[in-house]
Amino acid sequence: MLSHMYPSPVNPTAGIFVHEQVRALVRLGHDVRVMSPTGWAPPLLPRYRAARSVPRFDSIDTIPIIYPTKLALPGARLGVRNADAMLLAIRRLTRRIHHRWPFQIIHAHMLVPDGWAAAAVGAEIDVPVLATTHRADVLDLPQRGRAQRAQVVQAIEAVEQITAVSASIRDAAAALGTPRRPIAVVPNGADTKVFRTRDAGEARRRLGLPEDEKIVSFVGKLVPRKGVDTLVEALGILGRRPQGAPLVVAAGIGELRDELEDRARGLGVADRLRFVGKIRHDDVAWLMAAGDLFVLPSLSEGLPTVICEAMNCARPVVATAVDGTPEIVRHGETGLLVPPSEPEPLAEALATILDDSALAERMGRRAQQLGREIYTWDANARRSAELYDEITA
């Protein structure tokens, strides 16, 4: 498994979804080793100081991981050279590993830089490459210029098999280049041992949250793409109701936190917005259990893992109808979909579910049923393994 997104001692939640997939593959009986290049930059750049603490070799849940160093510069300044840096970081190491442990497939996460570099190495050692496209590699990178668009197209046409986390992302990839095989949709999932039905009262006591209030949970980075500013505006609208606004508990970090808190104060709902920072992955399940519903007001998403997790926790979801999200949130059945960047429809959707406990319970039950059937890491691993067999036959 090749992924620049992967947990490490410095950042234990980075790329946790890739680790969940790896664990599910191991449960199926596959022997998986992980290579996760870690950014290196000149010592005078403090942003990368923490990365220098990542060990070269480690293991998580008995899964061996190697963290080779890779040149990195802030602000995506490497441009198309980022893929070259990835190839330089993994080429010799991958060849040595294959000589000692003749693996049969390379599974790369993101078409660029990972899939592009994996395709080059795979061709040299005669090992097929499967690459998973998530979102940014087919929606954002091609917009940064002709050279980066061309590099994404090269990756699409070089790897043996592409999987996409949603049909929306599949279509975006197919519109860019001509893949060797039909792109397979393999949705993200959730660990059902962690994300399951839990007692809401226990969850609230555990997290120090009030037991007699309506609570909305959010998990994600506090960055523009996640649309948290629209959520704060919607909270202000709800605050004008006679019953007042719910308590929004948001887990995540990002550069917008101060701005969001200032706006909440301006709207008179600062006491209804609680940021809890970055939390452990297992605690995300407790936060979801503590909420009456889960909200994700993003401007763009591939197929959000947090929604898979909320569904498996039997929570209704209010989310924006962007990219792959409508494929997982069934409007009126497992939650409600709203347009992005519009506070009024978001506030109305939140109120609809919060004010009708029977509706919330019905949606939550249906969400969990679909989550258990479709959106689990075990289901993801089974489909991935089928594709491995096809391309190695």
Secondary structure in CASP SS format (residue, H / E / C, confidence):
PFRMAT SS
TARGET T0000
AUTHOR 0000-0000-0000
METHOD secondary structure of the structure
MODEL  1
M C 1.00
L E 1.00
S C 1.00
H C 1.00
M C 1.00
Y C 1.00
P C 1.00
S C 1.00
P C 1.00
V C 1.00
N C 1.00
P C 1.00
T C 1.00
A C 1.00
G C 1.00
I H 1.00
F H 1.00
V H 1.00
H H 1.00
E H 1.00
Q H 1.00
V H 1.00
R H 1.00
A H 1.00
L H 1.00
V H 1.00
R H 1.00
L C 1.00
G C 1.00
H C 1.00
D C 1.00
V C 1.00
R C 1.00
V E 1.00
M E 1.00
S C 1.00
P C 1.00
T E 1.00
G E 1.00
W E 1.00
A C 1.00
P C 1.00
P C 1.00
L C 1.00
L C 1.00
P H 1.00
R H 1.00
Y H 1.00
R C 1.00
A H 1.00
A H 1.00
R H 1.00
S H 1.00
V C 1.00
P C 1.00
R C 1.00
F E 1.00
D E 1.00
S E 1.00
I E 1.00
D C 1.00
T C 1.00
I E 1.00
P E 1.00
I E 1.00
I E 1.00
Y C 1.00
P C 1.00
T E 1.00
K E 1.00
L E 1.00
A C 1.00
L C 1.00
P H 1.00
G H 1.00
A H 1.00
R C 1.00
L C 1.00
G C 1.00
V C 1.00
R H 1.00
N H 1.00
A H 1.00
D H 1.00
A H 1.00
M H 1.00
L H 1.00
L H 1.00
A H 1.00
I H 1.00
R H 1.00
R H 1.00
L H 1.00
T H 1.00
R H 1.00
R H 1.00
I H 1.00
H H 1.00
H H 1.00
R H 1.00
W C 1.00
P C 1.00
F C 1.00
Q C 1.00
I C 1.00
I E 1.00
H E 1.00
A E 1.00
H E 1.00
M C 1.00
L H 1.00
V H 1.00
P H 1.00
D H 1.00
G H 1.00
W H 1.00
A H 1.00
A H 1.00
A H 1.00
A H 1.00
V H 1.00
G H 1.00
A H 1.00
E H 1.00
I H 1.00
D C 1.00
V C 1.00
P C 1.00
V E 1.00
L E 1.00
A E 1.00
T E 1.00
T E 1.00
H C 1.00
R C 1.00
A H 1.00
D H 1.00
V H 1.00
L H 1.00
D C 1.00
L H 1.00
P H 1.00
Q H 1.00
R H 1.00
G C 1.00
R H 1.00
A H 1.00
Q H 1.00
R H 1.00
A H 1.00
Q H 1.00
V H 1.00
V H 1.00
Q H 1.00
A H 1.00
I H 1.00
E H 1.00
A H 1.00
V C 1.00
E C 1.00
Q E 1.00
I E 1.00
T E 1.00
A E 1.00
V C 1.00
S C 1.00
A H 1.00
S H 1.00
I H 1.00
R H 1.00
D H 1.00
A H 1.00
A H 1.00
A H 1.00
A C 1.00
L C 1.00
G C 1.00
T C 1.00
P C 1.00
R C 1.00
R C 1.00
P C 1.00
I C 1.00
A E 1.00
V E 1.00
V C 1.00
P C 1.00
N C 1.00
G C 1.00
A C 1.00
D C 1.00
T C 1.00
K C 1.00
V C 1.00
F C 1.00
R C 1.00
T C 1.00
R C 1.00
D C 1.00
A H 1.00
G H 1.00
E H 1.00
A H 1.00
R H 1.00
R H 1.00
R H 1.00
L H 1.00
G C 1.00
L C 1.00
P C 1.00
E C 1.00
D C 1.00
E C 1.00
K C 1.00
I E 1.00
V E 1.00
S E 1.00
F E 1.00
V E 1.00
G C 1.00
K C 1.00
L C 1.00
V C 1.00
P H 1.00
R H 1.00
K H 1.00
G C 1.00
V H 1.00
D H 1.00
T H 1.00
L H 1.00
V H 1.00
E H 1.00
A H 1.00
L H 1.00
G H 1.00
I H 1.00
L H 1.00
G C 1.00
R C 1.00
R C 1.00
P C 1.00
Q C 1.00
G C 1.00
A C 1.00
P C 1.00
L E 1.00
V E 1.00
V E 1.00
A E 1.00
A E 1.00
G C 1.00
I C 1.00
G C 1.00
E C 1.00
L C 1.00
R H 1.00
D H 1.00
E H 1.00
L H 1.00
E H 1.00
D H 1.00
R H 1.00
A H 1.00
R H 1.00
G H 1.00
L C 1.00
G C 1.00
V C 1.00
A H 1.00
D H 1.00
R H 1.00
L E 1.00
R E 1.00
F E 1.00
V E 1.00
G E 1.00
K C 1.00
I C 1.00
R C 1.00
H H 1.00
D H 1.00
D H 1.00
V H 1.00
A H 1.00
W H 1.00
L H 1.00
M H 1.00
A H 1.00
A H 1.00
G C 1.00
D C 1.00
L E 1.00
F E 1.00
V E 1.00
L E 1.00
P C 1.00
S C 1.00
L C 1.00
S C 1.00
E C 1.00
G C 1.00
L C 1.00
P C 1.00
T H 1.00
V H 1.00
I H 1.00
C H 1.00
E H 1.00
A H 1.00
M H 1.00
N H 1.00
C C 1.00
A C 1.00
R C 1.00
P C 1.00
V E 1.00
V E 1.00
A E 1.00
T E 1.00
A C 1.00
V C 1.00
D C 1.00
G C 1.00
T H 1.00
P H 1.00
E H 1.00
I C 1.00
V C 1.00
R C 1.00
H E 1.00
G C 1.00
E C 1.00
T C 1.00
G E 1.00
L E 1.00
L E 1.00
V E 1.00
P C 1.00
P C 1.00
S C 1.00
E C 1.00
P H 1.00
E H 1.00
P H 1.00
L H 1.00
A H 1.00
E H 1.00
A H 1.00
L H 1.00
A H 1.00
T H 1.00
I H 1.00
L H 1.00
D C 1.00
D C 1.00
S H 1.00
A H 1.00
L H 1.00
A H 1.00
E H 1.00
R H 1.00
M H 1.00
G H 1.00
R H 1.00
R H 1.00
A H 1.00
Q H 1.00
Q H 1.00
L H 1.00
G H 1.00
R H 1.00
E H 1.00
I H 1.00
Y C 1.00
T C 1.00
W H 1.00
D H 1.00
A H 1.00
N H 1.00
A H 1.00
R H 1.00
R H 1.00
S H 1.00
A H 1.00
E H 1.00
L H 1.00
Y H 1.00
D H 1.00
E H 1.00
I H 1.00
T H 1.00
A C 1.00
END
